[in-house]
Amino acid sequence: MIQVADDLIQSRSKGTSKNVVQYRAKGESASSLPEITVDDLIYKTRSAFVIPEYKLIFFTFPKVACSEWKRMFMRINGNPNWCLIRGFNAHDPQKNKIKVLKDYEPEIATAMMTSPLWTKAAIFREPKERVLSAFLDKAVKEDYYVKQCCNNLTDEKAKEKCIQNEKKFESFLYFVTEYPVECFNVHWEPQIAKIDSKWWPFLDIIGYQDNLQEDAQSILKQLYSSRDEIKGRSAWERYGVTGWGASNACENRTHSFLEENSSSHKLDTGSHLLEWYTPETEKIVEDKWAIEWSQERVKFKKVKLFPDHS
């Protein structure tokens, strides 16, 4: 914590960041830069991961390779369990031991988010693919949706209908949208809704799931550590090039990061869109997840499965 604070104090005396320039262009002064409060979405959720050695803040979202990113951060942090797949929950904060913004005082978290020395990055997934992926993984493949949604309904008829139709995409969309409290879950929560509007100008890198390998490599190639014994070696060269094969042990994993996704729940959702979507369900997702297309900095590929709805 002291090292992080020292780095941030130093960074505030080293000129003007591109983010401050953006704000000044809009008539804002450096003194009016936003501050993190305990009510900020990026602070109160566990989505903003902090990697101090590489001065990285990375925003993860369920169904957007978040398991693999957490394993990458565990590896960077020296957690020996980073390569364990089965029988190890990489999402458990007590096990992955990855810091998030909430682990720091708001003043320190603010300094990290506004510092030009820190990289803020996120990778997003096309919403129609992501919603379908959540359904296929959590409702068709598992009974997670029944436990996290159907069983929470107090109306017995609605609960019965929800359970009976658990593997029907239209039913899934109906219940997770019509019962937003009982059926709230991060796996189908909109990605855009997890970042406060005031922090969007501070994202340095925005990548996309459909270009995942290239964008991930690009991010890691921009990160360097002053603690690395090999000067000038990027995080990609140090941790991304090898070690990501299918083996459950750390040895002989020769693939690069995300080249071979060893996650046990990988689903090729993109090729299944027309198998599951109908004009009606496409409209439901476009309407109920409309916020996903509202952020001008996030430019999803255009996915239109059916002609415009009348």
PATORRO-192640 format. One record per residue (C-alpha): z negated, y negated, x negated; residue number from 1; residue in three letters. Coordinates in Angstrom, 2 decimals, decimal comma. Example, Ala and Ser with C-alpha at 12.3 -4.5 7.8 and 13.67 -1.06 7.14 Angstrom:
<nodes>
NODE	c3	c2	c1	num	residu
NODE	-7,80	4,50	-12,30	1	ala .
NODE	-7,14	1,06	-13,67	2	ser .
</nodes>
This chain:
<nodes>
NODE	c3	c2	c1	num	residu
NODE	0,00	0,00	0,00	1	met .
NODE	-0,83	-2,44	-2,83	2	ile .
NODE	2,46	-1,69	-4,57	3	gln .
NODE	4,40	-2,30	-1,35	4	val .
NODE	2,58	-5,58	-0,73	5	ala .
NODE	3,21	-6,75	-4,32	6	asp .
NODE	6,91	-5,97	-4,02	7	asp .
NODE	7,15	-7,90	-0,78	8	leu .
NODE	5,32	-10,95	-2,10	9	ile .
NODE	7,73	-10,95	-5,04	10	gln .
NODE	10,76	-10,59	-2,79	11	ser .
NODE	9,83	-13,65	-0,74	12	arg .
NODE	10,18	-15,81	-3,83	13	ser .
NODE	13,64	-14,53	-4,78	14	lys .
NODE	16,06	-16,63	-2,83	15	gly .
NODE	17,55	-16,45	0,62	16	thr .
NODE	18,60	-13,22	2,25	17	ser .
NODE	21,78	-12,80	4,26	18	lys .
NODE	19,61	-12,42	7,34	19	asn .
NODE	18,04	-15,85	6,82	20	val .
NODE	21,55	-17,25	6,38	21	val .
NODE	22,54	-15,71	9,72	22	gln .
NODE	19,59	-17,34	11,42	23	tyr .
NODE	20,27	-20,73	9,86	24	arg .
NODE	23,86	-20,53	11,01	25	ala .
NODE	22,47	-20,27	14,52	26	lys .
NODE	20,28	-23,33	14,04	27	gly .
NODE	17,16	-21,41	13,09	28	glu .
NODE	15,04	-22,24	10,03	29	ser .
NODE	13,56	-19,68	7,65	30	ala .
NODE	10,11	-20,54	8,99	31	ser .
NODE	11,18	-19,36	12,45	32	ser .
NODE	12,01	-15,82	11,34	33	leu .
NODE	10,54	-13,28	13,76	34	pro .
NODE	7,24	-11,56	13,14	35	glu .
NODE	6,21	-8,06	14,06	36	ile .
NODE	3,53	-7,74	16,72	37	thr .
NODE	1,71	-4,62	17,82	38	val .
NODE	3,81	-4,67	21,00	39	asp .
NODE	7,17	-4,56	19,22	40	asp .
NODE	9,16	-1,43	19,97	41	leu .
NODE	9,97	-0,82	16,31	42	ile .
NODE	6,25	-1,00	15,54	43	tyr .
NODE	4,60	0,98	18,33	44	lys .
NODE	7,05	3,90	18,27	45	thr .
NODE	7,54	6,29	15,36	46	arg .
NODE	11,25	5,61	14,98	47	ser .
NODE	11,25	3,24	11,99	48	ala .
NODE	10,65	5,36	8,90	49	phe .
NODE	9,59	3,65	5,68	50	val .
NODE	10,56	4,98	2,25	51	ile .
NODE	8,78	2,62	-0,20	52	pro .
NODE	10,28	4,01	-3,40	53	glu .
NODE	13,78	3,09	-2,26	54	tyr .
NODE	12,75	0,07	-0,15	55	lys .
NODE	14,35	1,65	2,90	56	leu .
NODE	13,55	1,31	6,59	57	ile .
NODE	15,56	3,85	8,54	58	phe .
NODE	15,67	4,06	12,33	59	phe .
NODE	15,97	7,62	13,64	60	thr .
NODE	16,82	8,76	17,16	61	phe .
NODE	16,50	12,23	18,68	62	pro .
NODE	19,85	14,04	18,93	63	lys .
NODE	21,24	11,99	16,01	64	val .
NODE	20,52	14,35	13,10	65	ala .
NODE	16,94	13,10	13,01	66	cys .
NODE	15,62	16,47	11,82	67	ser .
NODE	17,84	16,37	8,76	68	glu .
NODE	16,94	12,78	7,95	69	trp .
NODE	13,24	13,61	8,14	70	lys .
NODE	13,80	16,49	5,73	71	arg .
NODE	15,63	14,13	3,40	72	met .
NODE	12,71	11,70	3,47	73	phe .
NODE	10,25	14,55	2,91	74	met .
NODE	12,27	15,58	-0,13	75	arg .
NODE	12,30	12,03	-1,49	76	ile .
NODE	8,54	11,83	-0,98	77	asn .
NODE	7,96	15,09	-2,83	78	gly .
NODE	6,85	17,09	0,20	79	asn .
NODE	7,40	20,74	-0,84	80	pro .
NODE	8,02	21,81	2,77	81	asn .
NODE	11,16	19,72	3,13	82	trp .
NODE	13,47	22,73	3,09	83	cys .
NODE	11,52	24,97	5,46	84	leu .
NODE	13,52	25,44	8,66	85	ile .
NODE	11,93	28,07	10,88	86	arg .
NODE	8,23	27,98	11,57	87	gly .
NODE	7,87	24,40	10,37	88	phe .
NODE	7,95	21,34	12,62	89	asn .
NODE	9,51	18,50	10,64	90	ala .
NODE	8,80	16,14	13,55	91	his .
NODE	5,03	16,47	13,20	92	asp .
NODE	3,72	13,36	11,39	93	pro .
NODE	0,81	15,37	10,01	94	gln .
NODE	3,27	17,75	8,38	95	lys .
NODE	6,19	15,56	7,37	96	asn .
NODE	3,82	12,83	6,06	97	lys .
NODE	6,54	10,18	6,32	98	ile .
NODE	5,29	6,64	6,80	99	lys .
NODE	6,48	4,48	9,68	100	val .
NODE	6,17	0,73	10,22	101	leu .
NODE	3,06	1,26	12,31	102	lys .
NODE	1,27	2,61	9,24	103	asp .
NODE	1,33	-0,92	7,77	104	tyr .
NODE	-0,36	-4,09	8,93	105	glu .
NODE	2,02	-6,25	11,04	106	pro .
NODE	2,21	-8,89	8,31	107	glu .
NODE	3,36	-6,33	5,73	108	ile .
NODE	5,75	-4,73	8,22	109	ala .
NODE	7,21	-8,18	8,96	110	thr .
NODE	7,72	-8,84	5,26	111	ala .
NODE	9,55	-5,55	4,84	112	met .
NODE	11,82	-6,19	7,83	113	met .
NODE	12,76	-9,69	6,64	114	thr .
NODE	12,92	-9,04	2,89	115	ser .
NODE	16,37	-9,08	1,22	116	pro .
NODE	15,13	-6,39	-1,16	117	leu .
NODE	14,66	-3,87	1,65	118	trp .
NODE	17,54	-2,01	3,29	119	thr .
NODE	17,36	-1,54	7,06	120	lys .
NODE	19,70	1,16	8,36	121	ala .
NODE	20,37	3,18	11,51	122	ala .
NODE	22,86	5,77	12,69	123	ile .
NODE	23,83	5,93	16,36	124	phe .
NODE	25,56	8,53	18,50	125	arg .
NODE	28,13	7,96	21,22	126	glu .
NODE	25,97	7,92	24,41	127	pro .
NODE	27,95	10,38	26,53	128	lys .
NODE	27,83	12,91	23,71	129	glu .
NODE	24,15	12,30	23,08	130	arg .
NODE	23,09	12,67	26,73	131	val .
NODE	25,07	15,90	27,05	132	leu .
NODE	23,58	17,15	23,78	133	ser .
NODE	20,09	16,54	25,15	134	ala .
NODE	20,95	18,48	28,30	135	phe .
NODE	22,54	21,44	26,47	136	leu .
NODE	19,69	21,70	24,00	137	asp .
NODE	16,70	20,96	26,22	138	lys .
NODE	17,84	22,33	29,60	139	ala .
NODE	20,50	24,98	29,00	140	val .
NODE	19,25	26,41	25,72	141	lys .
NODE	15,51	25,88	26,29	142	glu .
NODE	13,12	25,30	29,18	143	asp .
NODE	11,91	22,07	27,59	144	tyr .
NODE	13,41	19,95	30,40	145	tyr .
NODE	11,56	21,95	33,05	146	val .
NODE	8,27	21,46	31,22	147	lys .
NODE	8,81	17,79	30,42	148	gln .
NODE	10,41	16,72	33,70	149	cys .
NODE	10,45	19,15	36,61	150	cys .
NODE	6,84	20,23	36,24	151	asn .
NODE	5,72	16,60	36,29	152	asn .
NODE	7,09	15,95	39,77	153	leu .
NODE	4,41	15,69	42,44	154	thr .
NODE	6,80	16,31	45,32	155	asp .
NODE	6,94	20,09	45,59	156	glu .
NODE	10,41	20,14	47,15	157	lys .
NODE	11,78	17,92	44,41	158	ala .
NODE	10,09	20,06	41,77	159	lys .
NODE	11,58	23,24	43,22	160	glu .
NODE	15,05	21,68	43,37	161	lys .
NODE	14,72	20,42	39,81	162	cys .
NODE	13,75	23,87	38,51	163	ile .
NODE	16,41	25,72	40,50	164	gln .
NODE	19,15	23,46	39,17	165	asn .
NODE	17,87	23,07	35,63	166	glu .
NODE	21,17	24,15	34,10	167	lys .
NODE	23,32	21,83	36,22	168	lys .
NODE	24,26	18,65	34,42	169	phe .
NODE	24,44	16,47	37,55	170	glu .
NODE	20,96	17,59	38,61	171	ser .
NODE	19,61	16,83	35,15	172	phe .
NODE	21,08	13,32	35,27	173	leu .
NODE	19,66	12,76	38,74	174	tyr .
NODE	16,10	13,67	37,90	175	phe .
NODE	15,83	11,95	34,51	176	val .
NODE	17,14	8,72	36,04	177	thr .
NODE	15,55	8,79	39,50	178	glu .
NODE	12,14	9,78	38,12	179	tyr .
NODE	11,98	7,60	34,99	180	pro .
NODE	8,20	7,85	34,64	181	val .
NODE	7,72	11,54	35,29	182	glu .
NODE	10,83	12,50	33,33	183	cys .
NODE	10,72	10,00	30,49	184	phe .
NODE	11,55	11,62	27,16	185	asn .
NODE	12,79	10,36	23,82	186	val .
NODE	15,58	12,94	23,73	187	his .
NODE	17,45	11,19	26,54	188	trp .
NODE	15,95	7,72	26,15	189	glu .
NODE	18,67	5,16	25,24	190	pro .
NODE	18,91	4,53	21,51	191	gln .
NODE	19,53	0,80	21,88	192	ile .
NODE	16,32	0,39	23,87	193	ala .
NODE	14,22	1,41	20,86	194	lys .
NODE	14,95	-1,72	18,80	195	ile .
NODE	13,71	-5,14	19,90	196	asp .
NODE	16,44	-7,77	20,32	197	ser .
NODE	14,91	-10,02	17,66	198	lys .
NODE	15,31	-7,35	14,98	199	trp .
NODE	18,99	-6,50	15,47	200	trp .
NODE	20,20	-9,24	13,08	201	pro .
NODE	18,15	-7,59	10,33	202	phe .
NODE	19,90	-4,23	10,35	203	leu .
NODE	21,94	-4,13	7,15	204	asp .
NODE	23,79	-0,88	7,81	205	ile .
NODE	24,90	0,67	11,09	206	ile .
NODE	26,48	4,12	10,97	207	gly .
NODE	27,71	6,61	13,53	208	tyr .
NODE	27,25	10,30	14,22	209	gln .
NODE	31,00	10,92	14,41	210	asp .
NODE	31,24	9,76	10,80	211	asn .
NODE	27,86	11,16	9,84	212	leu .
NODE	28,51	12,64	6,40	213	gln .
NODE	30,37	9,62	5,11	214	glu .
NODE	27,96	7,07	6,56	215	asp .
NODE	24,90	8,96	5,33	216	ala .
NODE	26,41	9,19	1,86	217	gln .
NODE	27,23	5,48	1,93	218	ser .
NODE	23,62	4,59	2,79	219	ile .
NODE	22,11	6,79	0,10	220	leu .
NODE	24,54	5,56	-2,54	221	lys .
NODE	23,21	2,03	-2,04	222	gln .
NODE	19,61	3,00	-2,75	223	leu .
NODE	18,04	2,96	-6,23	224	tyr .
NODE	14,50	3,54	-7,47	225	ser .
NODE	12,82	1,77	-10,36	226	ser .
NODE	10,70	4,92	-10,72	227	arg .
NODE	13,64	7,25	-11,29	228	asp .
NODE	13,59	8,54	-14,87	229	glu .
NODE	17,41	8,31	-14,88	230	ile .
NODE	18,31	4,64	-14,73	231	lys .
NODE	21,09	3,71	-12,32	232	gly .
NODE	21,01	6,99	-10,40	233	arg .
NODE	21,36	6,54	-6,65	234	ser .
NODE	19,38	8,39	-3,99	235	ala .
NODE	22,58	10,22	-3,14	236	trp .
NODE	23,00	11,50	-6,69	237	glu .
NODE	19,34	12,40	-6,94	238	arg .
NODE	18,72	14,00	-3,55	239	tyr .
NODE	21,95	14,17	-1,57	240	gly .
NODE	24,50	15,97	-3,72	241	val .
NODE	22,90	19,43	-3,73	242	thr .
NODE	20,15	21,45	-2,12	243	gly .
NODE	21,30	21,53	1,50	244	trp .
NODE	22,69	25,01	1,99	245	gly .
NODE	21,73	27,49	4,68	246	ala .
NODE	18,92	29,20	2,79	247	ser .
NODE	15,39	28,79	4,09	248	asn .
NODE	14,15	28,56	0,52	249	ala .
NODE	14,63	25,61	-1,78	250	cys .
NODE	16,57	27,48	-4,43	251	glu .
NODE	20,35	28,01	-4,47	252	asn .
NODE	21,07	25,48	-1,74	253	arg .
NODE	24,32	24,15	-3,15	254	thr .
NODE	25,69	22,11	-0,25	255	his .
NODE	25,35	18,34	-0,05	256	ser .
NODE	23,25	16,54	2,55	257	phe .
NODE	24,67	17,09	6,05	258	leu .
NODE	27,65	19,05	4,70	259	glu .
NODE	26,21	22,14	6,30	260	glu .
NODE	23,76	21,30	9,05	261	asn .
NODE	21,14	24,04	8,80	262	ser .
NODE	19,29	22,77	11,85	263	ser .
NODE	18,65	25,65	14,24	264	ser .
NODE	19,61	23,49	17,23	265	his .
NODE	22,97	22,13	16,08	266	lys .
NODE	25,43	21,92	18,97	267	leu .
NODE	29,11	20,96	18,80	268	asp .
NODE	28,76	18,70	21,82	269	thr .
NODE	31,84	16,55	21,32	270	gly .
NODE	34,24	19,42	22,01	271	ser .
NODE	32,40	20,32	25,23	272	his .
NODE	32,52	16,99	27,04	273	leu .
NODE	35,24	17,97	29,52	274	leu .
NODE	33,54	21,31	30,18	275	glu .
NODE	30,49	19,57	31,60	276	trp .
NODE	31,47	16,08	32,67	277	tyr .
NODE	33,05	15,20	36,00	278	thr .
NODE	34,18	11,76	37,19	279	pro .
NODE	30,86	11,49	39,02	280	glu .
NODE	28,63	12,40	36,10	281	thr .
NODE	30,59	10,18	33,73	282	glu .
NODE	29,95	7,24	36,07	283	lys .
NODE	26,25	8,10	36,27	284	ile .
NODE	25,92	7,97	32,49	285	val .
NODE	27,95	4,78	32,25	286	glu .
NODE	25,72	3,13	34,86	287	asp .
NODE	22,29	4,51	34,02	288	lys .
NODE	22,72	4,30	30,25	289	trp .
NODE	24,63	1,00	30,38	290	ala .
NODE	22,26	-0,56	27,84	291	ile .
NODE	23,80	1,68	25,19	292	glu .
NODE	27,03	-0,33	25,31	293	trp .
NODE	25,31	-3,74	25,53	294	ser .
NODE	24,51	-4,34	21,86	295	gln .
NODE	27,43	-6,14	20,22	296	glu .
NODE	26,57	-4,90	16,73	297	arg .
NODE	26,94	-1,26	17,76	298	val .
NODE	30,57	-0,37	18,25	299	lys .
NODE	30,85	3,13	19,65	300	phe .
NODE	34,18	4,89	19,72	301	lys .
NODE	35,71	4,61	23,19	302	lys .
NODE	35,19	7,79	25,20	303	val .
NODE	36,83	7,73	28,64	304	lys .
NODE	37,13	11,20	30,06	305	leu .
NODE	38,55	10,27	33,46	306	phe .
NODE	40,50	7,34	34,93	307	pro .
NODE	38,53	4,27	35,99	308	asp .
NODE	36,30	5,02	38,94	309	his .
NODE	37,25	3,36	42,17	310	ser .
</nodes>
